[in-house]
Each structure stands twice: as C-alpha cells, then as structure tokens.
Amino acid sequence: MGFSGNLKDFPFPDILQVIARERKNGILLVEWKDLIVAYYIKEGNIIFARPVDKITRVYTERDFGQLVEKLRVKEETIPKILEKYLLQRFEEREGIFSLIFGFIRYRSNEKIPIPIEQIILEASRKLSPMEVKRKISDEMLTFAIAQGGENKLKSLKLSAVEEKVVKLIDGNKTVADIRKEMFPTPPIEVDKALYGLWSAGIIKRIRRGKRKKPEGLTLDILKRIIDKVRDL
C-alpha cells in the first residue's frame, strides 16, 4: 500500500505525523530536485536514509540487515547521515514523495538513532509563516499535556521557545493566552512550537464547542487530501 504527493502541498511535519501514528514498517521515497533519497521506516521511526540512483533499486533490496552490511554503514554514523539527508532538507519544498508501507524486512536489533518526535519538532521549526497560519488558525484553541507526553519529553531536545511553551500548557490557557505570556517572542515562533509539540504527540487539544482545531493526520486522511488536490 502506498501513495505519493508534492512537498509544496504537504510539508514534512504532515508526512512525519502519519508515519508516527501508523507505527508501521516501510519506505519514504523523496525525489528532491538534486537527488532521490530513500528513508527507511521501522515501526513509525525513520532509522536510516540513503541516496539512490534508481527508485527500482529500493524494491530489489528488501532485507535491511543485508543492505547495511553491503553499504558498510557503522551504527554511530547513522545520526549524521539522517542529519545530512533529512534534517538539513526541511526548508526545501521542491520534491515528490512516495510513502510505501510493508515489504522491507528488519531484524530485531535495529536502534532508533533519532526519535520520530524529535524529527517532527525539527521539521515544524522550518515551517513557513503561511504554513504555520494554516496549522494554528484559531487563537482560542486550548492544549493539555497528552498521556505519555512527559515521558516523551525526557528523550527530546527542545528549543528555548518550545521549553517555555510546554511549561505554559495547562489545559486552560488558549493560544492567545500563551502568545501573550510569551511576548516578546514572535507569535509565529510560538505557533511553530505549539504545532510541533502537538504533531509529536506531546500535547493534545482540548475540544470545546465548535472551535476550529488543527486536524490530526492519519494515513486515510492524508490519502483523501492528496486525491482532492489532484482533482483541482
């Protein structure tokens, strides 16, 4: 099962959110303007990345353990590989992505070099002002710490803004309240932090009445959105 889309329409935080929530194995292929990169997904975490000359090569090399041995990749170098081929590209918007679940065989001893929640936070920091406005469109939204959110925080490196924002999350303060208490931090930076923390599952929204709210992305929702964009 798989689908594809354009990074201009679907920023990386949205794609990463789906990967994290599905908790499946698979491949995320991105055809950047200068190279093609395969991102290897294990149980909802991106554990490796490599440039490929042909997309078909990914489908013929399905055993991850054998692939790593063939490439002679050392475990301690994988974080730097992800930094180069993933984290440093979050500001780019030219590219076609394909998300394919299944078919990759993993062993039981692969480690998670960077938690998916950390990657989501990194990607959210690179959102454009227009993208952030679409994500946090209602200043009356209210957030609370999600179940398990505090445990996730223990393994994450938050920015200074994210650290301050998460301390203000109490289930009562609205986005407007948090922006006010964070002054003189620009509202756009506060909203990036809120969206990143929410996308990473650290905070959750409190639903009250019919207020607008950022929509959680699942695989089915993302596929429906892609289909609608293609019909435009």
C-alpha positions as a printed Julia matrix, in Angstrom:
232×3 Matrix{Float64}:
   0.0    0.0    0.0
   1.37   3.39  -0.94
   0.63   6.86  -2.27
   2.52   9.93  -3.43
   2.24  13.7   -3.31
   4.05  17.01  -3.74
   6.02  18.61  -0.91
   4.62  22.0   -1.93
   1.2   20.76  -0.86
   2.25  18.56   2.06
   5.04  19.84   4.34
   7.22  17.28   6.07
   5.56  17.59   9.51
   2.32  16.27   8.0
   4.05  13.27   6.42
   6.02  12.54   9.59
   2.86  12.73  11.66
   1.3    9.98   9.54
   4.44   7.83   9.82
   4.48   8.21  13.61
   0.79   7.43  14.04
   0.75   4.4   11.74
   3.67   2.72  13.56
   4.41   0.56  10.51
   7.47  -0.52   8.54
   8.14   0.86   5.09
   9.93   3.38   2.91
   9.53   7.1    2.32
  10.97   7.99  -1.08
  11.57  11.65  -1.91
  12.61  12.83  -5.35
  14.36  16.08  -4.47
  15.42  18.4   -7.27
  19.03  17.21  -6.99
  18.77  13.57  -5.84
  16.48  10.74  -4.78
  16.57   9.67  -1.14
  15.07   6.58   0.48
  14.13   6.91   4.15
  13.75   3.6    5.95
  10.86   3.36   8.43
  10.67   0.83  11.24
   7.59   0.81  13.48
   6.96   4.5   12.91
  10.56   5.69  13.25
  12.96   6.74  10.49
  16.09   4.74  11.21
  18.18   5.26   8.06
  18.46   7.28   4.85
  20.41   6.8    1.65
  20.52   8.37  -1.81
  19.6    6.01  -4.65
  20.3    6.29  -8.36
  17.17   4.35  -9.33
  13.88   4.02  -7.46
  13.6    0.38  -8.54
  16.75  -0.41  -6.57
  14.82   0.1   -3.32
  12.34  -2.62  -4.23
  15.04  -5.17  -5.01
  16.97  -4.65  -1.76
  14.34  -5.55   0.81
  16.46  -7.01   3.6
  17.59  -4.05   5.7
  20.24  -6.0    7.59
  21.9   -7.19   4.4
  21.68  -3.68   2.93
  23.5   -2.09   5.87
  26.19  -4.76   5.72
  26.56  -4.25   1.97
  26.91  -0.47   2.39
  29.3   -0.98   5.33
  27.43   1.54   7.42
  28.59   1.95  11.0
  25.86   2.42  13.58
  27.49   5.51  15.07
  27.41   7.32  11.69
  23.65   6.97  11.13
  22.64  10.15  13.07
  24.97  12.2   10.84
  23.51  10.5    7.75
  19.99  11.46   8.84
  21.19  14.99   9.56
  22.57  15.33   6.03
  19.81  13.68   4.02
  16.76  14.52   6.15
  17.06  17.26   8.78
  19.01  19.66   6.56
  16.34  19.46   3.86
  13.27  20.52   5.83
  13.27  24.01   4.3
  13.08  22.63   0.76
   9.67  22.49  -0.9
  10.54  21.12  -4.33
  10.07  17.38  -4.4
   7.75  14.45  -4.93
   7.28  11.95  -2.11
   6.03   8.37  -2.1
   5.13   6.63   1.15
   5.06   2.83   0.9
   4.31   0.61   3.87
   5.4   -3.02   4.09
   7.87  -5.15   2.06
  11.03  -4.14   3.99
  12.38  -6.85   6.28
  14.02  -5.72   9.5
  15.84  -7.59  12.21
  15.1   -7.1   15.89
  18.27  -5.22  16.83
  17.97  -2.01  14.81
  18.26   1.04  17.04
  16.38   4.32  16.75
  19.08   6.96  16.06
  16.72   9.94  16.39
  13.2    9.64  17.89
  10.45  10.44  15.36
   9.14  13.06  17.81
  12.48  14.91  17.61
  12.36  14.8   13.82
   8.81  16.19  13.86
   9.91  19.08  16.09
  12.86  19.83  13.79
  10.56  19.86  10.74
   7.98  22.09  12.45
  10.66  24.69  13.18
  11.17  25.07   9.42
   7.53  25.73   8.51
   6.85  28.93   6.58
   4.61  31.64   8.09
   1.78  30.7    5.71
   2.06  27.01   6.63
   2.01  27.83  10.33
  -1.06  30.03   9.88
  -2.9   27.1    8.32
  -1.87  24.8   11.17
  -2.78  27.11  14.07
  -5.66  29.13  12.65
  -7.71  29.66  15.83
  -6.24  31.6   18.75
  -8.93  30.15  21.05
  -7.5   26.63  20.82
  -6.59  25.1   24.18
  -3.99  22.39  24.77
  -3.09  20.0   27.59
  -0.19  17.59  28.11
  -1.02  14.32  26.33
  -0.88  10.93  28.01
   2.74   9.85  27.87
   3.8   13.33  26.79
   6.03  13.93  29.8
   7.88  10.66  29.19
   8.49  11.61  25.55
   9.99  14.91  26.64
  12.73  13.11  28.56
  14.39  11.94  25.33
  13.91  15.14  23.31
  15.98  18.29  22.82
  13.59  21.22  22.87
  14.36  24.7   21.62
  14.23  27.56  24.11
  10.81  28.58  22.79
   9.45  25.03  22.97
  10.65  24.67  26.56
   8.84  27.85  27.6
   5.67  26.98  25.67
   5.34  23.47  27.09
   5.56  24.88  30.63
   2.54  27.08  29.86
   0.36  24.17  28.69
  -2.2   23.57  31.45
  -5.48  22.7   29.73
  -6.86  26.2   30.33
  -4.68  28.71  28.53
  -5.65  29.43  24.94
  -3.24  30.05  22.08
  -3.91  33.77  22.58
  -3.03  33.49  26.28
   0.21  31.65  25.52
   1.21  34.16  22.85
   0.63  36.97  25.36
   2.71  35.32  28.09
   5.48  34.54  25.58
   5.82  38.19  24.48
   8.17  39.48  23.04
   8.65  36.12  21.3
   7.01  36.48  17.84
   3.61  34.71  17.66
   4.8   32.76  14.6
   7.54  31.12  16.69
   5.06  30.3   19.46
   2.7   28.71  16.94
   5.52  26.64  15.42
   6.29  25.3   18.87
   2.63  24.52  19.57
   2.17  22.7   16.28
   5.4   20.76  16.67
   4.55  19.66  20.21
   1.04  18.66  19.12
   2.22  16.81  16.0
   4.76  14.92  18.09
   2.03  13.76  20.47
   3.43  15.66  23.45
   0.36  17.87  23.87
  -3.26  17.35  22.88
  -6.01  19.8   22.09
  -8.99  20.31  24.39
 -12.18  20.27  22.36
 -14.71  22.86  23.41
 -17.76  23.76  21.4
 -17.31  24.13  17.66
 -14.0   25.96  17.64
 -11.64  25.34  14.8
  -8.78  22.99  15.56
  -5.73  21.61  13.76
  -6.76  18.32  12.2
  -4.81  15.21  13.18
  -3.44  13.41  10.15
  -3.9    9.7    9.63
  -3.0    7.64   6.58
  -6.58   7.67   5.27
  -7.0   11.41   5.8
  -3.74  12.21   4.01
  -4.73  10.0    1.07
  -8.09  11.76   0.76
  -6.43  15.18   0.84
  -3.96  14.12  -1.87
  -6.82  12.9   -4.07
  -8.64  16.23  -3.68
  -5.51  18.24  -4.54
  -5.01  16.18  -7.7
  -8.57  16.92  -8.79
  -8.07  20.69  -8.57
